[in-house]
């Protein structure tokens, strides 16, 4: 349900695999985040995003891009992308793409 999805999302954002070179761990983490994101109802996305810090939004944007590479649910992920960009601005996209560590 939505509560489990938000809990999973918060846990993933607290301990991202930024320093690891193990791609299986990174892909597993991105799949978990993508699964959490698509479980949140569309009407609740903006509220979830509003409650997040700018650092969390930057990290979430990294996960969104990674999930778009591996997931089949791009429609839902693009709704999250729109909401994060609306709150955090275009700088969030630049930081997510330019930072040397990936998720």
N, C-alpha and C positions, 0 to 999 in steps of 0.2 A: 504494500500500500504506500501512500505518499509519505508517511512518517518514516518508514523503513528506507525509502529512497533518499530522503533528506539526511537521515543518519549516515547512510552509506556514502553520500556525497561529502558530508562534513568530514568523515573519517579519511576519505581519500585525499581531500585537500589538506589535511593536517600532516600527512606523511607521504608526499609524492616521491616517486622513484627518480628524482632529478639526477642524482650522482651515479646511478648504476649504468653499466654498459650492457647489462643483460636485457636483450630485447623482449624476451618472453615475459619478464616481470613488467616491463613498460606496457606491452600490449595487453597483458592481463589487467593492469591497473586502468588503462584507457577503456577497455571493455566494461569494467565494473562501473566507471564513471558514466559511460554512455548508457548503460542499463539503468542507472539511477536517474539520469536526465530524462529518458523517455518515459519513465514511470510517473513523473510529475505531470499533473494535468496542465494543459496549455494555459488555462485561466490563472494558474498559480505561479507561473514562471516569473513574471515581473515582481511579484512579492518576494519570492526566494532571492532573486537577484538584488533587490533593494536592501535586503538584510545582510548582504555580504560586503566585506572590506574590499578596498581596491586591490590589495595583494591577492586575495582569494579570487577576485574577478580576473586578474591577469593569469593566474594559474588555471582557472576554469577555461579561459580562452585557449590556453595551450592544449588542454584536454579536448576541447571541442574540435580543434584542428586535427589532433591525433585521431579522434574517434571518426571524423569524416573520412579519414584514410582507410579505416578498417571496418566501418559499420555500414549497415544497409538502411538505417533509419535517418537518412540525411535531412528529411523534411523536419523532423522534430529537433534535430541538432541545429538546424538553421534558425529555428525559432529562438533557441537559447542564444545563438550568436547575435541575433538582432537585439535581444533584450540586454545582453551584456554590453554590446556596443553602445546602446542607447544610454546606459548608465555610466559606463567607464570611458566612453569616447574612443576615437580612432587610435589614440596612443596605446590603448590596451591591445589592439591588434598588432601594432608595431612591436611592442614589448614581447608579446607572445611569440612572434616570428623571429625576432632578432636575438633573444636571449640564447646563450650558447648551450644551456642545458635543456633537454627535451624530456617530455613525459612519455 
